[in-house]
Amino acid sequence: MKDTPDSQMRQNIDTMLISLYKKIGIDTPVNHNDILNYVHREVFGWSFPDGYGEPDVAHAFGMWISREDLREQQQNRKWWQIF
């Protein structure tokens, strides 16, 4: 079966993410597939299938981290801190 441009893009992003993890000194996270799905959606949304690279993947990964950090802050917020 032949790879589609989208599946090839996903494979490339997967490789770039794993490379990025190594560069920043972390193991592949348990939620790698969630991160991959998010990064793929983001990069796919703003680039052509062959017009993306490691900087795009790194930027989308940074967006994932910011999003996760915000979600954690919201979950840890006490009801009295809202007012």
mmCIF file of the N, C-alpha and C atoms, coordinates in Angstrom:
data_MODEL
# 
_entry.id   MODEL 
# 
loop_
_atom_site.group_PDB 
_atom_site.id 
_atom_site.type_symbol 
_atom_site.label_atom_id 
_atom_site.label_alt_id 
_atom_site.label_comp_id 
_atom_site.label_asym_id 
_atom_site.label_entity_id 
_atom_site.label_seq_id 
_atom_site.pdbx_PDB_ins_code 
_atom_site.Cartn_x 
_atom_site.Cartn_y 
_atom_site.Cartn_z 
_atom_site.occupancy 
_atom_site.B_iso_or_equiv 
_atom_site.pdbx_formal_charge 
_atom_site.auth_seq_id 
_atom_site.auth_comp_id 
_atom_site.auth_asym_id 
_atom_site.auth_atom_id 
_atom_site.pdbx_PDB_model_num 
ATOM 1   N N  . MET A 1 1  ? 0.839   -1.180 0.000  1.00 0.00 ? 1  MET A N  1 
ATOM 2   C CA . MET A 1 1  ? 0.000   0.000  0.000  1.00 0.00 ? 1  MET A CA 1 
ATOM 3   C C  . MET A 1 1  ? 0.887   1.248  0.000  1.00 0.00 ? 1  MET A C  1 
ATOM 4   N N  . LYS A 1 2  ? 0.526   2.200  -0.823 1.00 0.00 ? 2  LYS A N  1 
ATOM 5   C CA . LYS A 1 2  ? 1.310   3.417  -0.990 1.00 0.00 ? 2  LYS A CA 1 
ATOM 6   C C  . LYS A 1 2  ? 0.981   4.425  0.108  1.00 0.00 ? 2  LYS A C  1 
ATOM 7   N N  . ASP A 1 3  ? 2.026   5.100  0.604  1.00 0.00 ? 3  ASP A N  1 
ATOM 8   C CA . ASP A 1 3  ? 1.820   6.152  1.597  1.00 0.00 ? 3  ASP A CA 1 
ATOM 9   C C  . ASP A 1 3  ? 1.172   7.360  0.948  1.00 0.00 ? 3  ASP A C  1 
ATOM 10  N N  . THR A 1 4  ? 0.250   7.962  1.654  1.00 0.00 ? 4  THR A N  1 
ATOM 11  C CA . THR A 1 4  ? -0.342  9.213  1.191  1.00 0.00 ? 4  THR A CA 1 
ATOM 12  C C  . THR A 1 4  ? 0.568   10.355 1.640  1.00 0.00 ? 4  THR A C  1 
ATOM 13  N N  . PRO A 1 5  ? 0.452   11.523 1.026  1.00 0.00 ? 5  PRO A N  1 
ATOM 14  C CA . PRO A 1 5  ? 1.258   12.658 1.485  1.00 0.00 ? 5  PRO A CA 1 
ATOM 15  C C  . PRO A 1 5  ? 1.022   12.974 2.965  1.00 0.00 ? 5  PRO A C  1 
ATOM 16  N N  . ASP A 1 6  ? -0.224  12.806 3.426  1.00 0.00 ? 6  ASP A N  1 
ATOM 17  C CA . ASP A 1 6  ? -0.517  13.096 4.829  1.00 0.00 ? 6  ASP A CA 1 
ATOM 18  C C  . ASP A 1 6  ? 0.139   12.077 5.756  1.00 0.00 ? 6  ASP A C  1 
ATOM 19  N N  . SER A 1 7  ? 0.114   10.798 5.384  1.00 0.00 ? 7  SER A N  1 
ATOM 20  C CA . SER A 1 7  ? 0.746   9.796  6.252  1.00 0.00 ? 7  SER A CA 1 
ATOM 21  C C  . SER A 1 7  ? 2.261   9.965  6.247  1.00 0.00 ? 7  SER A C  1 
ATOM 22  N N  . GLN A 1 8  ? 2.829   10.376 5.116  1.00 0.00 ? 8  GLN A N  1 
ATOM 23  C CA . GLN A 1 8  ? 4.268   10.644 5.067  1.00 0.00 ? 8  GLN A CA 1 
ATOM 24  C C  . GLN A 1 8  ? 4.612   11.853 5.933  1.00 0.00 ? 8  GLN A C  1 
ATOM 25  N N  . MET A 1 9  ? 3.761   12.861 5.896  1.00 0.00 ? 9  MET A N  1 
ATOM 26  C CA . MET A 1 9  ? 3.970   14.046 6.732  1.00 0.00 ? 9  MET A CA 1 
ATOM 27  C C  . MET A 1 9  ? 3.942   13.642 8.207  1.00 0.00 ? 9  MET A C  1 
ATOM 28  N N  . ARG A 1 10 ? 2.988   12.813 8.567  1.00 0.00 ? 10 ARG A N  1 
ATOM 29  C CA . ARG A 1 10 ? 2.866   12.354 9.955  1.00 0.00 ? 10 ARG A CA 1 
ATOM 30  C C  . ARG A 1 10 ? 4.112   11.578 10.381 1.00 0.00 ? 10 ARG A C  1 
ATOM 31  N N  . GLN A 1 11 ? 4.615   10.714 9.510  1.00 0.00 ? 11 GLN A N  1 
ATOM 32  C CA . GLN A 1 11 ? 5.834   9.963  9.817  1.00 0.00 ? 11 GLN A CA 1 
ATOM 33  C C  . GLN A 1 11 ? 7.030   10.896 9.992  1.00 0.00 ? 11 GLN A C  1 
ATOM 34  N N  . ASN A 1 12 ? 7.126   11.897 9.119  1.00 0.00 ? 12 ASN A N  1 
ATOM 35  C CA . ASN A 1 12 ? 8.222   12.866 9.223  1.00 0.00 ? 12 ASN A CA 1 
ATOM 36  C C  . ASN A 1 12 ? 8.135   13.651 10.531 1.00 0.00 ? 12 ASN A C  1 
ATOM 37  N N  . ILE A 1 13 ? 6.943   14.074 10.887 1.00 0.00 ? 13 ILE A N  1 
ATOM 38  C CA . ILE A 1 13 ? 6.759   14.830 12.133 1.00 0.00 ? 13 ILE A CA 1 
ATOM 39  C C  . ILE A 1 13 ? 7.090   13.946 13.323 1.00 0.00 ? 13 ILE A C  1 
ATOM 40  N N  . ASP A 1 14 ? 6.709   12.679 13.272 1.00 0.00 ? 14 ASP A N  1 
ATOM 41  C CA . ASP A 1 14 ? 7.033   11.732 14.335 1.00 0.00 ? 14 ASP A CA 1 
ATOM 42  C C  . ASP A 1 14 ? 8.549   11.659 14.526 1.00 0.00 ? 14 ASP A C  1 
ATOM 43  N N  . THR A 1 15 ? 9.277   11.525 13.430 1.00 0.00 ? 15 THR A N  1 
ATOM 44  C CA . THR A 1 15 ? 10.741  11.466 13.490 1.00 0.00 ? 15 THR A CA 1 
ATOM 45  C C  . THR A 1 15 ? 11.320  12.767 14.047 1.00 0.00 ? 15 THR A C  1 
ATOM 46  N N  . MET A 1 16 ? 10.789  13.897 13.600 1.00 0.00 ? 16 MET A N  1 
ATOM 47  C CA . MET A 1 16 ? 11.278  15.188 14.079 1.00 0.00 ? 16 MET A CA 1 
ATOM 48  C C  . MET A 1 16 ? 10.993  15.379 15.566 1.00 0.00 ? 16 MET A C  1 
ATOM 49  N N  . LEU A 1 17 ? 9.825   14.931 16.026 1.00 0.00 ? 17 LEU A N  1 
ATOM 50  C CA . LEU A 1 17 ? 9.506   15.045 17.446 1.00 0.00 ? 17 LEU A CA 1 
ATOM 51  C C  . LEU A 1 17 ? 10.466  14.215 18.292 1.00 0.00 ? 17 LEU A C  1 
ATOM 52  N N  . ILE A 1 18 ? 10.734  12.994 17.878 1.00 0.00 ? 18 ILE A N  1 
ATOM 53  C CA . ILE A 1 18 ? 11.654  12.143 18.634 1.00 0.00 ? 18 ILE A CA 1 
ATOM 54  C C  . ILE A 1 18 ? 13.047  12.762 18.661 1.00 0.00 ? 18 ILE A C  1 
ATOM 55  N N  . SER A 1 19 ? 13.458  13.347 17.554 1.00 0.00 ? 19 SER A N  1 
ATOM 56  C CA . SER A 1 19 ? 14.736  14.059 17.505 1.00 0.00 ? 19 SER A CA 1 
ATOM 57  C C  . SER A 1 19 ? 14.732  15.257 18.454 1.00 0.00 ? 19 SER A C  1 
ATOM 58  N N  . LEU A 1 20 ? 13.614  15.970 18.490 1.00 0.00 ? 20 LEU A N  1 
ATOM 59  C CA . LEU A 1 20 ? 13.483  17.125 19.386 1.00 0.00 ? 20 LEU A CA 1 
ATOM 60  C C  . LEU A 1 20 ? 13.568  16.691 20.850 1.00 0.00 ? 20 LEU A C  1 
ATOM 61  N N  . TYR A 1 21 ? 12.908  15.589 21.189 1.00 0.00 ? 21 TYR A N  1 
ATOM 62  C CA . TYR A 1 21 ? 12.988  15.074 22.565 1.00 0.00 ? 21 TYR A CA 1 
ATOM 63  C C  . TYR A 1 21 ? 14.444  14.815 22.949 1.00 0.00 ? 21 TYR A C  1 
ATOM 64  N N  . LYS A 1 22 ? 15.187  14.191 22.036 1.00 0.00 ? 22 LYS A N  1 
ATOM 65  C CA . LYS A 1 22 ? 16.593  13.892 22.314 1.00 0.00 ? 22 LYS A CA 1 
ATOM 66  C C  . LYS A 1 22 ? 17.399  15.171 22.491 1.00 0.00 ? 22 LYS A C  1 
ATOM 67  N N  . LYS A 1 23 ? 17.124  16.173 21.650 1.00 0.00 ? 23 LYS A N  1 
ATOM 68  C CA . LYS A 1 23 ? 17.863  17.438 21.725 1.00 0.00 ? 23 LYS A CA 1 
ATOM 69  C C  . LYS A 1 23 ? 17.648  18.145 23.054 1.00 0.00 ? 23 LYS A C  1 
ATOM 70  N N  . ILE A 1 24 ? 16.423  18.047 23.599 1.00 0.00 ? 24 ILE A N  1 
ATOM 71  C CA . ILE A 1 24 ? 16.162  18.736 24.868 1.00 0.00 ? 24 ILE A CA 1 
ATOM 72  C C  . ILE A 1 24 ? 16.405  17.822 26.073 1.00 0.00 ? 24 ILE A C  1 
ATOM 73  N N  . GLY A 1 25 ? 16.821  16.579 25.794 1.00 0.00 ? 25 GLY A N  1 
ATOM 74  C CA . GLY A 1 25 ? 17.252  15.681 26.858 1.00 0.00 ? 25 GLY A CA 1 
ATOM 75  C C  . GLY A 1 25 ? 16.145  14.959 27.603 1.00 0.00 ? 25 GLY A C  1 
ATOM 76  N N  . ILE A 1 26 ? 15.051  14.629 26.911 1.00 0.00 ? 26 ILE A N  1 
ATOM 77  C CA . ILE A 1 26 ? 13.986  13.877 27.568 1.00 0.00 ? 26 ILE A CA 1 
ATOM 78  C C  . ILE A 1 26 ? 13.724  12.587 26.798 1.00 0.00 ? 26 ILE A C  1 
ATOM 79  N N  . ASP A 1 27 ? 13.187  11.599 27.526 1.00 0.00 ? 27 ASP A N  1 
ATOM 80  C CA . ASP A 1 27 ? 12.752  10.364 26.874 1.00 0.00 ? 27 ASP A CA 1 
ATOM 81  C C  . ASP A 1 27 ? 11.452  10.648 26.134 1.00 0.00 ? 27 ASP A C  1 
ATOM 82  N N  . THR A 1 28 ? 11.106  9.759  25.238 1.00 0.00 ? 28 THR A N  1 
ATOM 83  C CA . THR A 1 28 ? 9.836   9.897  24.530 1.00 0.00 ? 28 THR A CA 1 
ATOM 84  C C  . THR A 1 28 ? 8.706   9.813  25.556 1.00 0.00 ? 28 THR A C  1 
ATOM 85  N N  . PRO A 1 29 ? 7.871   10.846 25.646 1.00 0.00 ? 29 PRO A N  1 
ATOM 86  C CA . PRO A 1 29 ? 6.804   10.859 26.656 1.00 0.00 ? 29 PRO A CA 1 
ATOM 87  C C  . PRO A 1 29 ? 5.777   9.750  26.429 1.00 0.00 ? 29 PRO A C  1 
ATOM 88  N N  . VAL A 1 30 ? 5.137   9.350  27.505 1.00 0.00 ? 30 VAL A N  1 
ATOM 89  C CA . VAL A 1 30 ? 4.098   8.331  27.442 1.00 0.00 ? 30 VAL A CA 1 
ATOM 90  C C  . VAL A 1 30 ? 2.964   8.791  26.531 1.00 0.00 ? 30 VAL A C  1 
ATOM 91  N N  . ASN A 1 31 ? 2.683   10.087 26.524 1.00 0.00 ? 31 ASN A N  1 
ATOM 92  C CA . ASN A 1 31 ? 1.588   10.633 25.719 1.00 0.00 ? 31 ASN A CA 1 
ATOM 93  C C  . ASN A 1 31 ? 2.085   11.128 24.346 1.00 0.00 ? 31 ASN A C  1 
ATOM 94  N N  . HIS A 1 32 ? 3.112   10.474 23.828 1.00 0.00 ? 32 HIS A N  1 
ATOM 95  C CA . HIS A 1 32 ? 3.687   10.882 22.539 1.00 0.00 ? 32 HIS A CA 1 
ATOM 96  C C  . HIS A 1 32 ? 2.642   10.914 21.424 1.00 0.00 ? 32 HIS A C  1 
ATOM 97  N N  . ASN A 1 33 ? 1.754   9.937  21.383 1.00 0.00 ? 33 ASN A N  1 
ATOM 98  C CA . ASN A 1 33 ? 0.746   9.923  20.319 1.00 0.00 ? 33 ASN A CA 1 
ATOM 99  C C  . ASN A 1 33 ? -0.192  11.118 20.412 1.00 0.00 ? 33 ASN A C  1 
ATOM 100 N N  . ASP A 1 34 ? -0.540  11.542 21.624 1.00 0.00 ? 34 ASP A N  1 
ATOM 101 C CA . ASP A 1 34 ? -1.359  12.746 21.789 1.00 0.00 ? 34 ASP A CA 1 
ATOM 102 C C  . ASP A 1 34 ? -0.611  13.973 21.277 1.00 0.00 ? 34 ASP A C  1 
ATOM 103 N N  . ILE A 1 35 ? 0.664   14.056 21.630 1.00 0.00 ? 35 ILE A N  1 
ATOM 104 C CA . ILE A 1 35 ? 1.494   15.178 21.175 1.00 0.00 ? 35 ILE A CA 1 
ATOM 105 C C  . ILE A 1 35 ? 1.617   15.144 19.655 1.00 0.00 ? 35 ILE A C  1 
ATOM 106 N N  . LEU A 1 36 ? 1.871   13.960 19.108 1.00 0.00 ? 36 LEU A N  1 
ATOM 107 C CA . LEU A 1 36 ? 1.993   13.810 17.654 1.00 0.00 ? 36 LEU A CA 1 
ATOM 108 C C  . LEU A 1 36 ? 0.715   14.239 16.948 1.00 0.00 ? 36 LEU A C  1 
ATOM 109 N N  . ASN A 1 37 ? -0.422  13.825 17.456 1.00 0.00 ? 37 ASN A N  1 
ATOM 110 C CA . ASN A 1 37 ? -1.700  14.225 16.849 1.00 0.00 ? 37 ASN A CA 1 
ATOM 111 C C  . ASN A 1 37 ? -1.851  15.739 16.851 1.00 0.00 ? 37 ASN A C  1 
ATOM 112 N N  . TYR A 1 38 ? -1.553  16.369 17.979 1.00 0.00 ? 38 TYR A N  1 
ATOM 113 C CA . TYR A 1 38 ? -1.681  17.823 18.100 1.00 0.00 ? 38 TYR A CA 1 
ATOM 114 C C  . TYR A 1 38 ? -0.714  18.535 17.146 1.00 0.00 ? 38 TYR A C  1 
ATOM 115 N N  . VAL A 1 39 ? 0.545   18.130 17.184 1.00 0.00 ? 39 VAL A N  1 
ATOM 116 C CA . VAL A 1 39 ? 1.570   18.782 16.356 1.00 0.00 ? 39 VAL A CA 1 
ATOM 117 C C  . VAL A 1 39 ? 1.242   18.585 14.869 1.00 0.00 ? 39 VAL A C  1 
ATOM 118 N N  . HIS A 1 40 ? 0.822   17.403 14.507 1.00 0.00 ? 40 HIS A N  1 
ATOM 119 C CA . HIS A 1 40 ? 0.473   17.146 13.106 1.00 0.00 ? 40 HIS A CA 1 
ATOM 120 C C  . HIS A 1 40 ? -0.673  18.047 12.659 1.00 0.00 ? 40 HIS A C  1 
ATOM 121 N N  . ARG A 1 41 ? -1.714  18.164 13.483 1.00 0.00 ? 41 ARG A N  1 
ATOM 122 C CA . ARG A 1 41 ? -2.843  19.042 13.142 1.00 0.00 ? 41 ARG A CA 1 
ATOM 123 C C  . ARG A 1 41 ? -2.396  20.485 12.976 1.00 0.00 ? 41 ARG A C  1 
ATOM 124 N N  . GLU A 1 42 ? -1.575  20.953 13.904 1.00 0.00 ? 42 GLU A N  1 
ATOM 125 C CA . GLU A 1 42 ? -1.113  22.342 13.839 1.00 0.00 ? 42 GLU A CA 1 
ATOM 126 C C  . GLU A 1 42 ? -0.252  22.592 12.599 1.00 0.00 ? 42 GLU A C  1 
ATOM 127 N N  . VAL A 1 43 ? 0.729   21.746 12.389 1.00 0.00 ? 43 VAL A N  1 
ATOM 128 C CA . VAL A 1 43 ? 1.636   21.936 11.253 1.00 0.00 ? 43 VAL A CA 1 
ATOM 129 C C  . VAL A 1 43 ? 0.873   21.780 9.933  1.00 0.00 ? 43 VAL A C  1 
ATOM 130 N N  . PHE A 1 44 ? -0.019  20.809 9.870  1.00 0.00 ? 44 PHE A N  1 
ATOM 131 C CA . PHE A 1 44 ? -0.824  20.613 8.666  1.00 0.00 ? 44 PHE A CA 1 
ATOM 132 C C  . PHE A 1 44 ? -1.678  21.840 8.379  1.00 0.00 ? 44 PHE A C  1 
ATOM 133 N N  . GLY A 1 45 ? -2.149  22.506 9.434  1.00 0.00 ? 45 GLY A N  1 
ATOM 134 C CA . GLY A 1 45 ? -3.020  23.666 9.276  1.00 0.00 ? 45 GLY A CA 1 
ATOM 135 C C  . GLY A 1 45 ? -2.334  24.884 8.696  1.00 0.00 ? 45 GLY A C  1 
ATOM 136 N N  . TRP A 1 46 ? -1.024  25.001 8.865  1.00 0.00 ? 46 TRP A N  1 
ATOM 137 C CA . TRP A 1 46 ? -0.370  26.218 8.382  1.00 0.00 ? 46 TRP A CA 1 
ATOM 138 C C  . TRP A 1 46 ? 0.713   25.983 7.334  1.00 0.00 ? 46 TRP A C  1 
ATOM 139 N N  . SER A 1 47 ? 0.882   24.747 6.893  1.00 0.00 ? 47 SER A N  1 
ATOM 140 C CA . SER A 1 47 ? 1.925   24.532 5.889  1.00 0.00 ? 47 SER A CA 1 
ATOM 141 C C  . SER A 1 47 ? 1.464   23.566 4.807  1.00 0.00 ? 47 SER A C  1 
ATOM 142 N N  . PHE A 1 48 ? 2.143   23.631 3.701  1.00 0.00 ? 48 PHE A N  1 
ATOM 143 C CA . PHE A 1 48 ? 1.899   22.673 2.630  1.00 0.00 ? 48 PHE A CA 1 
ATOM 144 C C  . PHE A 1 48 ? 2.506   21.341 3.052  1.00 0.00 ? 48 PHE A C  1 
ATOM 145 N N  . PRO A 1 49 ? 2.034   20.240 2.477  1.00 0.00 ? 49 PRO A N  1 
ATOM 146 C CA . PRO A 1 49 ? 2.581   18.931 2.879  1.00 0.00 ? 49 PRO A CA 1 
ATOM 147 C C  . PRO A 1 49 ? 4.095   18.810 2.744  1.00 0.00 ? 49 PRO A C  1 
ATOM 148 N N  . ASP A 1 50 ? 4.716   19.582 1.870  1.00 0.00 ? 50 ASP A N  1 
ATOM 149 C CA . ASP A 1 50 ? 6.176   19.504 1.757  1.00 0.00 ? 50 ASP A CA 1 
ATOM 150 C C  . ASP A 1 50 ? 6.863   20.809 2.158  1.00 0.00 ? 50 ASP A C  1 
ATOM 151 N N  . GLY A 1 51 ? 6.132   21.710 2.792  1.00 0.00 ? 51 GLY A N  1 
ATOM 152 C CA . GLY A 1 51 ? 6.705   23.004 3.145  1.00 0.00 ? 51 GLY A CA 1 
ATOM 153 C C  . GLY A 1 51 ? 6.841   23.215 4.641  1.00 0.00 ? 51 GLY A C  1 
ATOM 154 N N  . TYR A 1 52 ? 7.263   22.214 5.373  1.00 0.00 ? 52 TYR A N  1 
ATOM 155 C CA . TYR A 1 52 ? 7.414   22.319 6.823  1.00 0.00 ? 52 TYR A CA 1 
ATOM 156 C C  . TYR A 1 52 ? 8.772   21.747 7.196  1.00 0.00 ? 52 TYR A C  1 
ATOM 157 N N  . GLY A 1 53 ? 9.191   22.048 8.406  1.00 0.00 ? 53 GLY A N  1 
ATOM 158 C CA . GLY A 1 53 ? 10.483  21.539 8.860  1.00 0.00 ? 53 GLY A CA 1 
ATOM 159 C C  . GLY A 1 53 ? 10.537  21.486 10.370 1.00 0.00 ? 53 GLY A C  1 
ATOM 160 N N  . GLU A 1 54 ? 11.720  21.240 10.879 1.00 0.00 ? 54 GLU A N  1 
ATOM 161 C CA . GLU A 1 54 ? 11.903  21.124 12.322 1.00 0.00 ? 54 GLU A CA 1 
ATOM 162 C C  . GLU A 1 54 ? 11.470  22.371 13.088 1.00 0.00 ? 54 GLU A C  1 
ATOM 163 N N  . PRO A 1 55 ? 11.713  23.588 12.576 1.00 0.00 ? 55 PRO A N  1 
ATOM 164 C CA . PRO A 1 55 ? 11.241  24.763 13.318 1.00 0.00 ? 55 PRO A CA 1 
ATOM 165 C C  . PRO A 1 55 ? 9.714   24.776 13.490 1.00 0.00 ? 55 PRO A C  1 
ATOM 166 N N  . ASP A 1 56 ? 8.991   24.317 12.478 1.00 0.00 ? 56 ASP A N  1 
ATOM 167 C CA . ASP A 1 56 ? 7.532   24.253 12.572 1.00 0.00 ? 56 ASP A CA 1 
ATOM 168 C C  . ASP A 1 56 ? 7.102   23.242 13.631 1.00 0.00 ? 56 ASP A C  1 
ATOM 169 N N  . VAL A 1 57 ? 7.755   22.097 13.635 1.00 0.00 ? 57 VAL A N  1 
ATOM 170 C CA . VAL A 1 57 ? 7.442   21.048 14.607 1.00 0.00 ? 57 VAL A CA 1 
ATOM 171 C C  . VAL A 1 57 ? 7.786   21.539 16.018 1.00 0.00 ? 57 VAL A C  1 
ATOM 172 N N  . ALA A 1 58 ? 8.928   22.195 16.175 1.00 0.00 ? 58 ALA A N  1 
ATOM 173 C CA . ALA A 1 58 ? 9.327   22.715 17.483 1.00 0.00 ? 58 ALA A CA 1 
ATOM 174 C C  . ALA A 1 58 ? 8.335   23.772 17.977 1.00 0.00 ? 58 ALA A C  1 
ATOM 175 N N  . HIS A 1 59 ? 7.879   24.631 17.086 1.00 0.00 ? 59 HIS A N  1 
ATOM 176 C CA . HIS A 1 59 ? 6.904   25.659 17.458 1.00 0.00 ? 59 HIS A CA 1 
ATOM 177 C C  . HIS A 1 59 ? 5.593   25.021 17.913 1.00 0.00 ? 59 HIS A C  1 
ATOM 178 N N  . ALA A 1 60 ? 5.109   24.048 17.163 1.00 0.00 ? 60 ALA A N  1 
ATOM 179 C CA . ALA A 1 60 ? 3.863   23.371 17.527 1.00 0.00 ? 60 ALA A CA 1 
ATOM 180 C C  . ALA A 1 60 ? 4.027   22.603 18.837 1.00 0.00 ? 60 ALA A C  1 
ATOM 181 N N  . PHE A 1 61 ? 5.195   22.015 19.067 1.00 0.00 ? 61 PHE A N  1 
ATOM 182 C CA . PHE A 1 61 ? 5.462   21.329 20.329 1.00 0.00 ? 61 PHE A CA 1 
ATOM 183 C C  . PHE A 1 61 ? 5.439   22.330 21.488 1.00 0.00 ? 61 PHE A C  1 
ATOM 184 N N  . GLY A 1 62 ? 6.014   23.504 21.279 1.00 0.00 ? 62 GLY A N  1 
ATOM 185 C CA . GLY A 1 62 ? 5.955   24.556 22.297 1.00 0.00 ? 62 GLY A CA 1 
ATOM 186 C C  . GLY A 1 62 ? 4.521   24.972 22.593 1.00 0.00 ? 62 GLY A C  1 
ATOM 187 N N  . MET A 1 63 ? 3.688   25.004 21.556 1.00 0.00 ? 63 MET A N  1 
ATOM 188 C CA . MET A 1 63 ? 2.272   25.318 21.764 1.00 0.00 ? 63 MET A CA 1 
ATOM 189 C C  . MET A 1 63 ? 1.611   24.232 22.602 1.00 0.00 ? 63 MET A C  1 
ATOM 190 N N  . TRP A 1 64 ? 1.966   22.967 22.356 1.00 0.00 ? 64 TRP A N  1 
ATOM 191 C CA . TRP A 1 64 ? 1.432   21.846 23.135 1.00 0.00 ? 64 TRP A CA 1 
ATOM 192 C C  . TRP A 1 64 ? 1.814   22.001 24.609 1.00 0.00 ? 64 TRP A C  1 
ATOM 193 N N  . ILE A 1 65 ? 3.080   22.319 24.859 1.00 0.00 ? 65 ILE A N  1 
ATOM 194 C CA . ILE A 1 65 ? 3.541   22.480 26.240 1.00 0.00 ? 65 ILE A CA 1 
ATOM 195 C C  . ILE A 1 65 ? 2.794   23.618 26.917 1.00 0.00 ? 65 ILE A C  1 
ATOM 196 N N  . SER A 1 66 ? 2.633   24.745 26.239 1.00 0.00 ? 66 SER A N  1 
ATOM 197 C CA . SER A 1 66 ? 1.897   25.879 26.813 1.00 0.00 ? 66 SER A CA 1 
ATOM 198 C C  . SER A 1 66 ? 0.461   25.493 27.096 1.00 0.00 ? 66 SER A C  1 
ATOM 199 N N  . ARG A 1 67 ? -0.141  24.753 26.201 1.00 0.00 ? 67 ARG A N  1 
ATOM 200 C CA . ARG A 1 67 ? -1.518  24.319 26.375 1.00 0.00 ? 67 ARG A CA 1 
ATOM 201 C C  . ARG A 1 67 ? -1.641  23.387 27.578 1.00 0.00 ? 67 ARG A C  1 
ATOM 202 N N  . GLU A 1 68 ? -0.726  22.455 27.716 1.00 0.00 ? 68 GLU A N  1 
ATOM 203 C CA . GLU A 1 68 ? -0.745  21.520 28.835 1.00 0.00 ? 68 GLU A CA 1 
ATOM 204 C C  . GLU A 1 68 ? -0.502  22.253 30.152 1.00 0.00 ? 68 GLU A C  1 
ATOM 205 N N  . ASP A 1 69 ? 0.416   23.224 30.132 1.00 0.00 ? 69 ASP A N  1 
ATOM 206 C CA . ASP A 1 69 ? 0.706   23.994 31.333 1.00 0.00 ? 69 ASP A CA 1 
ATOM 207 C C  . ASP A 1 69 ? -0.526  24.771 31.768 1.00 0.00 ? 69 ASP A C  1 
ATOM 208 N N  . LEU A 1 70 ? -1.232  25.376 30.823 1.00 0.00 ? 70 LEU A N  1 
ATOM 209 C CA . LEU A 1 70 ? -2.438  26.132 31.133 1.00 0.00 ? 70 LEU A CA 1 
ATOM 210 C C  . LEU A 1 70 ? -3.513  25.208 31.701 1.00 0.00 ? 70 LEU A C  1 
ATOM 211 N N  . ARG A 1 71 ? -3.682  24.031 31.101 1.00 0.00 ? 71 ARG A N  1 
ATOM 212 C CA . ARG A 1 71 ? -4.677  23.072 31.577 1.00 0.00 ? 71 ARG A CA 1 
ATOM 213 C C  . ARG A 1 71 ? -4.370  22.650 33.010 1.00 0.00 ? 71 ARG A C  1 
ATOM 214 N N  . GLU A 1 72 ? -3.087  22.411 33.314 1.00 0.00 ? 72 GLU A N  1 
ATOM 215 C CA . GLU A 1 72 ? -2.704  22.011 34.668 1.00 0.00 ? 72 GLU A CA 1 
ATOM 216 C C  . GLU A 1 72 ? -2.980  23.136 35.661 1.00 0.00 ? 72 GLU A C  1 
ATOM 217 N N  . GLN A 1 73 ? -2.683  24.366 35.276 1.00 0.00 ? 73 GLN A N  1 
ATOM 218 C CA . GLN A 1 73 ? -2.959  25.497 36.156 1.00 0.00 ? 73 GLN A CA 1 
ATOM 219 C C  . GLN A 1 73 ? -4.448  25.615 36.440 1.00 0.00 ? 73 GLN A C  1 
ATOM 220 N N  . GLN A 1 74 ? -5.260  25.410 35.418 1.00 0.00 ? 74 GLN A N  1 
ATOM 221 C CA . GLN A 1 74 ? -6.704  25.510 35.600 1.00 0.00 ? 74 GLN A CA 1 
ATOM 222 C C  . GLN A 1 74 ? -7.217  24.399 36.504 1.00 0.00 ? 74 GLN A C  1 
ATOM 223 N N  . GLN A 1 75 ? -6.666  23.211 36.406 1.00 0.00 ? 75 GLN A N  1 
ATOM 224 C CA . GLN A 1 75 ? -7.104  22.102 37.242 1.00 0.00 ? 75 GLN A CA 1 
ATOM 225 C C  . GLN A 1 75 ? -6.688  22.300 38.692 1.00 0.00 ? 75 GLN A C  1 
ATOM 226 N N  . ASN A 1 76 ? -5.555  22.967 38.914 1.00 0.00 ? 76 ASN A N  1 
ATOM 227 C CA . ASN A 1 76 ? -5.058  23.168 40.272 1.00 0.00 ? 76 ASN A CA 1 
ATOM 228 C C  . ASN A 1 76 ? -5.619  24.415 40.937 1.00 0.00 ? 76 ASN A C  1 
ATOM 229 N N  . ARG A 1 77 ? -6.351  25.215 40.206 1.00 0.00 ? 77 ARG A N  1 
ATOM 230 C CA . ARG A 1 77 ? -6.894  26.457 40.740 1.00 0.00 ? 77 ARG A CA 1 
ATOM 231 C C  . ARG A 1 77 ? -7.994  26.153 41.759 1.00 0.00 ? 77 ARG A C  1 
ATOM 232 N N  . LYS A 1 78 ? -7.944  26.803 42.876 1.00 0.00 ? 78 LYS A N  1 
ATOM 233 C CA . LYS A 1 78 ? -8.974  26.656 43.908 1.00 0.00 ? 78 LYS A CA 1 
ATOM 234 C C  . LYS A 1 78 ? -10.135 27.577 43.569 1.00 0.00 ? 78 LYS A C  1 
ATOM 235 N N  . TRP A 1 79 ? -11.316 27.220 44.019 1.00 0.00 ? 79 TRP A N  1 
ATOM 236 C CA . TRP A 1 79 ? -12.486 28.020 43.664 1.00 0.00 ? 79 TRP A CA 1 
ATOM 237 C C  . TRP A 1 79 ? -12.375 29.442 44.163 1.00 0.00 ? 79 TRP A C  1 
ATOM 238 N N  . TRP A 1 80 ? -11.720 29.669 45.307 1.00 0.00 ? 80 TRP A N  1 
ATOM 239 C CA . TRP A 1 80 ? -11.624 31.033 45.830 1.00 0.00 ? 80 TRP A CA 1 
ATOM 240 C C  . TRP A 1 80 ? -10.587 31.872 45.085 1.00 0.00 ? 80 TRP A C  1 
ATOM 241 N N  . GLN A 1 81 ? -9.733  31.253 44.310 1.00 0.00 ? 81 GLN A N  1 
ATOM 242 C CA . GLN A 1 81 ? -8.749  32.000 43.532 1.00 0.00 ? 81 GLN A CA 1 
ATOM 243 C C  . GLN A 1 81 ? -9.352  32.568 42.265 1.00 0.00 ? 81 GLN A C  1 
ATOM 244 N N  . ILE A 1 82 ? -10.556 32.142 41.939 1.00 0.00 ? 82 ILE A N  1 
ATOM 245 C CA . ILE A 1 82 ? -11.199 32.606 40.720 1.00 0.00 ? 82 ILE A CA 1 
ATOM 246 C C  . ILE A 1 82 ? -11.662 34.054 40.876 1.00 0.00 ? 82 ILE A C  1 
ATOM 247 N N  . PHE A 1 83 ? -12.033 34.420 42.069 1.00 0.00 ? 83 PHE A N  1 
ATOM 248 C CA . PHE A 1 83 ? -12.584 35.770 42.291 1.00 0.00 ? 83 PHE A CA 1 
ATOM 249 C C  . PHE A 1 83 ? -11.537 36.776 42.653 1.00 0.00 ? 83 PHE A C  1 
# 
